[in-house]
């Protein structure tokens, strides 16, 4: 995910880490020990910023007092480096040499993440990271389920953890559409009032739309594609999405993942003309912060797709550089 946060300190640290000043990342992670959501957000952002610098992070361990933060950052940066090597294509489009590099890099993430988990037994974030490790290493469902159990026993509502688990049980990774929607609906039911975790439901719908529309295009069934796209948002689908949205917004409290949730709800409501008012309400709140994944990264450049949606909704395009 891109810079979908309201955290000026994290903005500054991401820039510093990108320029090689890694101590800035260590300081920021040290501030998150009592806040799993903030720790998850900052770990993800700093790891993405540090891609290509995992070796330098490892060197920080030599004089670290409390090494858990560095181990977590190191392990997750290796995961990000591995997925950058693999790319976002389906497996049949990834060459064998690239797969070898992917597995080699990814396998190195396991031990530092386990050590981070041992160092801070209450921390759910190493287990969140291991969802992506397990997915990439093609571990079996029992192993993936065990990781999920470790995470939820520590923080059952961790936003990014639920996002990762939704991907892990989706059809494209060997699960099913049914299991993906079951996970999303359980997340909605689990979410405390005012918590953006209910955004797992629009994420599931966006994943399903991407999968089915892609399948119809691949089969050159354009009439079926048009019918599917035009009739998908039935009264029951819209009603369930609106109820999930209300569970969050009726009593919303500040949360590190607010902007991600606004994008997800805004993106799914944008797909149906009758809910453009709700789409506009959400997308008007995100400024120029655009994530790399759902909903705008599925079909093209995220910033361009987002700007196109704003134009169609007759919303002003934010000034300044689009962040993605």
C-alpha positions as CSV (number, residue, x, y, z in Angstrom):
1,X,0.0,0.0,0.0
2,X,1.1,3.5,-0.7
3,X,1.3,6.5,1.6
4,X,-2.3,6.2,2.8
5,X,-1.8,7.7,6.2
6,X,-1.9,10.9,8.2
7,X,1.4,10.6,10.0
8,X,3.9,13.5,9.3
9,X,6.6,11.7,11.3
10,X,6.2,8.7,9.1
11,X,6.4,10.8,5.9
12,X,9.7,12.3,7.1
13,X,11.1,8.9,8.1
14,X,10.1,7.3,4.8
15,X,12.0,10.1,3.0
16,X,15.0,9.7,5.3
17,X,15.1,5.9,5.0
18,X,14.9,6.2,1.2
19,X,18.1,8.3,1.3
20,X,19.9,5.8,3.5
21,X,19.3,7.3,7.0
22,X,18.0,4.2,8.6
23,X,18.2,5.4,12.2
24,X,15.0,7.4,11.5
25,X,13.1,4.2,11.0
26,X,14.4,2.6,14.2
27,X,13.2,5.7,16.2
28,X,9.7,5.5,14.7
29,X,9.3,1.8,15.3
30,X,10.4,2.4,18.9
31,X,7.3,4.6,19.5
32,X,4.8,1.9,18.5
33,X,5.2,-0.8,21.2
34,X,1.8,-0.1,22.7
35,X,-0.1,0.4,19.4
36,X,-0.3,-2.6,17.1
37,X,-2.1,-0.7,14.3
38,X,0.5,2.0,14.3
39,X,3.3,-0.5,14.5
40,X,1.8,-2.4,11.5
41,X,1.4,0.7,9.5
42,X,4.9,2.0,10.2
43,X,6.5,-1.4,9.7
44,X,4.9,-1.8,6.3
45,X,5.8,1.8,5.1
46,X,9.4,1.7,6.4
47,X,10.0,-1.8,4.9
48,X,8.8,-0.6,1.5
49,X,11.0,2.5,1.8
50,X,14.0,0.3,2.6
51,X,13.8,-2.1,-0.3
52,X,17.3,-2.7,-1.4
53,X,18.7,-1.8,2.0
54,X,18.0,-4.9,4.0
55,X,21.7,-5.6,4.5
56,X,22.2,-2.2,6.0
57,X,19.3,-2.8,8.4
58,X,20.9,-6.1,9.5
59,X,24.1,-4.2,10.3
60,X,22.1,-2.2,12.9
61,X,21.7,-5.4,14.9
62,X,25.4,-5.3,15.9
63,X,24.9,-2.4,18.4
64,X,21.1,-2.7,19.1
65,X,20.0,-2.8,22.7
66,X,16.4,-3.9,22.0
67,X,16.7,-5.7,18.7
68,X,13.0,-6.6,18.2
69,X,12.2,-3.5,16.2
70,X,15.2,-4.0,13.9
71,X,14.5,-7.8,13.5
72,X,10.9,-7.0,12.5
73,X,12.0,-4.3,10.1
74,X,14.7,-6.5,8.6
75,X,12.4,-9.5,8.1
76,X,9.6,-7.5,6.5
77,X,12.0,-5.6,4.2
78,X,13.3,-9.0,2.9
79,X,9.7,-9.9,2.2
80,X,9.2,-6.7,0.3
81,X,12.4,-7.2,-1.6
82,X,11.4,-10.7,-2.5
83,X,7.9,-9.6,-3.8
84,X,9.6,-6.8,-5.8
85,X,11.7,-9.5,-7.5
86,X,8.6,-11.6,-8.2
87,X,6.4,-8.8,-9.4
88,X,2.6,-8.7,-9.3
89,X,2.0,-11.1,-12.2
90,X,0.2,-14.5,-11.8
91,X,2.6,-17.4,-11.3
92,X,2.5,-18.6,-14.9
93,X,3.9,-15.3,-16.1
94,X,6.9,-15.4,-13.7
95,X,10.1,-16.9,-15.2
96,X,11.9,-19.7,-13.4
97,X,15.1,-17.6,-12.7
98,X,13.0,-14.9,-11.1
99,X,11.2,-17.5,-9.0
100,X,14.5,-18.9,-7.8
101,X,15.6,-15.4,-6.7
102,X,12.2,-14.8,-5.1
103,X,12.3,-17.9,-3.0
104,X,15.9,-17.4,-2.0
105,X,15.3,-13.9,-0.8
106,X,12.0,-14.7,0.9
107,X,13.4,-17.7,2.8
108,X,15.8,-15.4,4.6
109,X,12.9,-13.5,6.2
110,X,11.7,-16.4,8.4
111,X,14.3,-16.4,11.1
112,X,14.4,-12.7,11.9
113,X,10.6,-12.6,12.0
114,X,10.5,-15.5,14.4
115,X,13.2,-13.9,16.6
116,X,11.2,-10.7,16.6
117,X,8.2,-12.6,17.7
118,X,10.2,-14.3,20.5
119,X,11.6,-11.0,21.6
120,X,8.2,-9.4,21.9
121,X,5.7,-12.2,22.5
122,X,2.7,-9.9,22.6
123,X,3.4,-8.3,19.2
124,X,1.1,-9.4,16.4
125,X,3.0,-7.6,13.6
126,X,5.7,-10.3,13.0
127,X,2.8,-12.8,12.4
128,X,1.1,-10.3,10.1
129,X,4.3,-10.2,8.1
130,X,4.5,-14.0,8.1
131,X,1.2,-14.2,6.2
132,X,3.0,-12.8,3.2
133,X,6.0,-15.1,3.9
134,X,3.8,-18.1,4.0
135,X,1.9,-17.1,0.8
136,X,5.1,-16.6,-1.1
137,X,6.7,-19.8,0.1
138,X,3.6,-21.7,-0.8
139,X,3.1,-23.2,2.6
140,X,0.1,-25.4,3.2
141,X,-3.1,-24.2,4.7
142,X,-2.4,-25.8,8.1
143,X,0.8,-23.6,8.4
144,X,-1.0,-20.5,7.1
145,X,-3.9,-21.1,9.6
146,X,-1.4,-21.5,12.4
147,X,0.1,-18.1,11.6
148,X,-3.4,-16.6,11.5
149,X,-4.2,-18.0,14.9
150,X,-1.0,-16.6,16.3
151,X,-1.9,-13.1,14.9
152,X,-5.5,-13.1,16.1
153,X,-4.6,-14.3,19.5
154,X,-2.7,-11.1,19.9
155,X,-4.8,-8.6,18.0
156,X,-8.0,-10.0,16.5
157,X,-8.9,-6.8,14.6
158,X,-5.5,-5.9,13.0
159,X,-6.4,-4.2,9.8
160,X,-3.4,-5.2,7.6
161,X,-3.5,-8.7,9.1
162,X,-7.1,-9.1,7.8
163,X,-6.1,-7.7,4.5
164,X,-3.3,-10.2,4.1
165,X,-5.5,-13.1,5.3
166,X,-8.2,-12.1,2.8
167,X,-5.6,-12.4,0.0
168,X,-4.4,-15.7,1.4
169,X,-7.9,-17.3,1.2
170,X,-8.8,-15.7,-2.1
171,X,-9.2,-17.9,-5.2
172,X,-6.2,-16.5,-6.9
173,X,-4.0,-17.9,-4.1
174,X,-5.6,-21.3,-3.9
175,X,-8.6,-20.5,-1.8
176,X,-12.1,-19.6,-3.0
177,X,-14.4,-16.7,-3.5
178,X,-16.7,-18.2,-0.9
179,X,-13.9,-18.4,1.7
180,X,-12.8,-14.8,0.9
181,X,-16.3,-13.4,1.4
182,X,-16.7,-15.5,4.6
183,X,-13.6,-13.9,5.9
184,X,-14.7,-10.4,5.0
185,X,-18.1,-10.8,6.6
186,X,-16.5,-12.2,9.8
187,X,-14.3,-9.1,9.9
188,X,-17.3,-6.8,9.6
189,X,-19.0,-8.7,12.5
190,X,-15.8,-8.6,14.5
191,X,-15.1,-4.9,14.0
192,X,-15.9,-2.7,17.0
193,X,-18.2,0.2,16.4
194,X,-16.3,3.0,14.6
195,X,-13.5,0.7,13.4
196,X,-12.6,0.7,9.7
197,X,-12.0,-3.1,9.6
198,X,-15.5,-3.3,8.0
199,X,-13.6,-2.2,4.8
200,X,-12.7,-5.9,4.3
201,X,-16.2,-6.3,2.7
202,X,-15.6,-3.8,-0.2
203,X,-12.1,-5.3,-0.6
204,X,-13.7,-8.7,-1.1
205,X,-16.1,-7.3,-3.7
206,X,-13.3,-5.5,-5.5
207,X,-11.2,-8.7,-5.6
208,X,-14.2,-10.7,-6.9
209,X,-15.0,-8.1,-9.6
210,X,-11.3,-8.1,-10.7
211,X,-11.3,-11.9,-10.9
212,X,-14.5,-12.4,-12.8
213,X,-14.1,-9.5,-15.2
214,X,-10.6,-10.7,-16.0
215,X,-11.9,-14.2,-16.6
216,X,-14.6,-13.0,-19.0
217,X,-12.1,-10.8,-20.9
218,X,-9.6,-13.6,-21.2
219,X,-12.4,-15.8,-22.6
220,X,-13.4,-13.0,-25.0
221,X,-17.0,-13.0,-23.6
222,X,-17.5,-9.3,-23.9
223,X,-21.3,-9.4,-23.8
224,X,-21.2,-11.5,-20.6
225,X,-18.6,-9.1,-19.2
226,X,-20.9,-6.1,-19.8
227,X,-23.9,-7.8,-18.3
228,X,-21.9,-8.9,-15.3
229,X,-20.5,-5.4,-14.7
230,X,-23.8,-3.7,-15.2
231,X,-25.9,-6.0,-13.0
232,X,-23.5,-7.0,-10.2
233,X,-24.5,-4.4,-7.7
234,X,-27.9,-5.8,-6.7
235,X,-30.0,-4.4,-3.9
236,X,-28.7,-7.0,-1.5
237,X,-25.1,-6.3,-2.4
238,X,-25.5,-2.5,-2.0
239,X,-27.4,-3.0,1.2
240,X,-24.7,-5.1,2.8
241,X,-22.0,-2.7,1.7
242,X,-24.0,0.3,3.1
243,X,-24.5,-1.5,6.4
244,X,-20.7,-2.3,6.7
245,X,-20.0,1.4,5.9
246,X,-22.4,2.6,8.6
247,X,-20.8,0.3,11.2
248,X,-17.7,2.3,10.7
249,X,-18.8,5.9,9.9
250,X,-21.7,6.2,12.3
251,X,-19.3,6.3,15.2
252,X,-15.9,6.6,13.6
253,X,-12.8,7.1,15.8
254,X,-9.4,8.1,14.5
255,X,-7.5,5.0,13.2
256,X,-4.2,4.6,11.3
257,X,-6.0,2.9,8.5
258,X,-8.7,5.4,7.9
259,X,-7.5,6.5,4.5
260,X,-7.3,2.9,3.2
261,X,-10.9,2.3,4.3
262,X,-12.0,5.5,2.6
263,X,-10.4,4.4,-0.6
264,X,-11.9,0.9,-0.4
265,X,-15.5,2.1,0.3
266,X,-15.1,5.0,-2.2
267,X,-13.7,2.6,-4.9
268,X,-16.5,0.1,-4.6
269,X,-19.3,2.7,-4.4
270,X,-17.8,4.4,-7.5
271,X,-18.5,1.2,-9.5
272,X,-22.3,1.8,-9.2
273,X,-23.8,5.1,-10.4
274,X,-26.5,5.0,-7.8
275,X,-23.9,5.2,-5.0
276,X,-21.7,7.9,-6.4
277,X,-22.8,10.2,-3.6
278,X,-21.3,7.8,-1.1
279,X,-18.2,7.4,-3.2
280,X,-17.7,11.1,-3.3
281,X,-18.2,11.4,0.5
282,X,-15.3,9.0,1.1
283,X,-12.9,10.1,-1.7
284,X,-13.2,13.7,-0.7
285,X,-11.5,12.8,2.5
286,X,-8.2,11.2,1.2
287,X,-6.5,14.3,-0.3
288,X,-3.7,13.2,-2.6
289,X,-2.9,10.0,-0.8
290,X,-3.3,7.0,-3.1
291,X,-2.4,3.4,-2.4
292,X,-0.7,1.1,-4.8
293,X,-3.1,-1.8,-4.5
294,X,-6.9,-1.8,-4.2
295,X,-9.0,-0.1,-5.5
296,X,-7.0,2.0,-8.0
297,X,-3.9,-0.2,-8.7
298,X,-5.9,-3.1,-10.3
299,X,-6.2,-1.7,-13.8
300,X,-3.5,0.9,-14.4
301,X,-1.5,3.6,-12.7
302,X,-3.2,4.2,-9.3
303,X,-2.8,8.0,-9.4
304,X,-4.3,8.2,-12.9
305,X,-7.2,5.9,-12.0
306,X,-8.0,7.8,-8.9
307,X,-7.8,11.2,-10.7
308,X,-10.2,9.8,-13.3
309,X,-12.7,8.8,-10.6
310,X,-12.5,12.2,-9.0
311,X,-13.2,13.8,-12.4
312,X,-16.2,11.6,-12.9
313,X,-17.5,12.4,-9.4
314,X,-16.9,16.1,-10.1
315,X,-14.6,16.4,-7.2
316,X,-11.5,18.6,-7.3
317,X,-8.2,16.9,-8.0
318,X,-5.9,17.7,-5.1
319,X,-3.0,20.0,-5.7
320,X,0.5,18.7,-5.2
321,X,2.2,15.5,-6.2
322,X,0.1,12.3,-6.2
323,X,1.6,9.9,-3.8
324,X,1.5,6.3,-4.6
